[in-house]
Amino acid sequence: MAAGNGLMEVEKARAAAPVAPVAPVAARPVRTERPAEAGAMRGFDGAALGRWFGGSIGVLVLAALWEAAPRLGLINPDFFPPLSAVLAKLATLCGTVEFWGFVLSTARTWVLGLVIATVAGVVVGLAVGLVPGARKYTHSTIEFLRPIPSVALIPGVILLFGTRYQSGVVLITYAAFWQVLLQMLYGLQDIDSVARDTARSFGFSRVGFVRHVAWPTLLPFLFTGVRLAAAMALVLAVTAEMVIGSEGIGRGIMVAQQSNATAEAYAYVLVAGLMGIAINLAARMLERRLLKWHPSVRSAGGIR
């Protein structure tokens, strides 16, 4: 009995003794791989390479059809020469001063019209979108003027500027202006209401609101508008040169057609297409570089 009582006392003392806390085991940090490091380890961007090959296949198929259709007699080669003949003629034209004069004239008209339209679209967009009541009173005017095609202005610009390049600049400015303006208005509508209220509560000035709140939201919309306007501006520059007769690629196309130089005419058409591709690629590259902080560009692979 005495031994049993002693064991019971020992068990009671052991249960009443405080238990020492167990030190937590530090978790080993898990190293996450950053996108840039992943790209460096891979050595290449598989998705971009796949897109490049996909686009190249389409171009190669089109080039093969262009070469084969006239040679197989499916199309009259007098009206649609093979691609090899067009490329040979283009190589010959590249050695002439007249060709580069046409290209530079078209580029000048395109640049001037696009720059004027972009500046005007940004200024008018900010004025209409930020001034209280301006959007309400200008909505009907914008919807009336926007659908008017710029080619309808050709008789008027011919009377004002004749066959000079300023006629093409006016047509480009009118058509491209609406692309930029509408995107600016869409961007101003997309500004978060919480950001507006926060800026108002902190007493932001109009300039401060545009710089710190509106502008970061507007930039993606603005780049979209400029990219669309740039493609339209090139089309209108060539169209104005063909219709009005001002110096440029469009005039080269018309002169070649009137001289029955079909290969030369298609060579100028090919140059216009290559200029359009270069403009689109340059616009996208600039957008990725300047907007690499924006979620839409980051999700689309804008960060390399």
Helices and strands as residue ranges (DSSP letters): H 2-16, H 35-42, H 46-71, H 83-93, H 97-130, H 134-145, G 150-153, H 154-161, H 165-189, H 193-201, H 206-209, I 210-214, H 215-244, H 249-258, H 262-290, H 295-299
